[in-house]
Amino acid sequence: MQEIQEMESTVMELIIHAGEARSSSMQALQAARKQNWEEADALLGSARDAARAAHKIQTALIGADEGCGKIPVNLIMVHAQDHLMNAMLCRDLVEELIYLHRQVQELSKTQMQ
């Protein structure tokens, strides 16, 4: 019973970190839309840190499973993996969008001169 509770706690921690990564990524994009680059960069850093923490948990789970099915795959585990992959994709796309926002701002500045 203790093992099950520990596993559930670990999976919930993965979901929390993944959610934090996604949320910080979206907040970074909102900051970039306002051309608040320092806030956008800080939020992207927070997103990276949260995704790294979630990925560390995922790696530990994979290592514990050893490819032998030692870790039970249930709906919450699938949900956690889904959250992590969505958060990582979101962060990657947001980084590209912020880059484009910066490029548009630079072009606008040069055309105004």
C-alpha positions, 0 to 999 in steps of 0.5 A: 500500500505504501508503494502505491501511495508513493507512486501516486505522489511521484506521478502527481509531482510530475503533473504539477511540474509539467503544469507549471512548465506549461503555465510559465511558457504561456505567461512568457508568451503574454509578456512577449506580446507586451514586449516585456522581454525581461519578464518573458525571459525569466518566465521561460527560465522558470518553464525550463526549470519546471520541465527539467524537474518533471523530466527528472521524475520521468527518467527515474520512473523509466529507470525503475521500470527497467523496460520490464513492466515493473511500474504499473501503467494506469490512467494517471500515469498516462495523464502525467506523461501527456501533461509532460509532453504537452508542456515540453512542446508548448515551451518549445513553440513559445520560445520560437514565437517569442523569437519571432515577436522580437524579430518583428519588433526589430523590423518595426524599429528599423522601418520607423527610422 
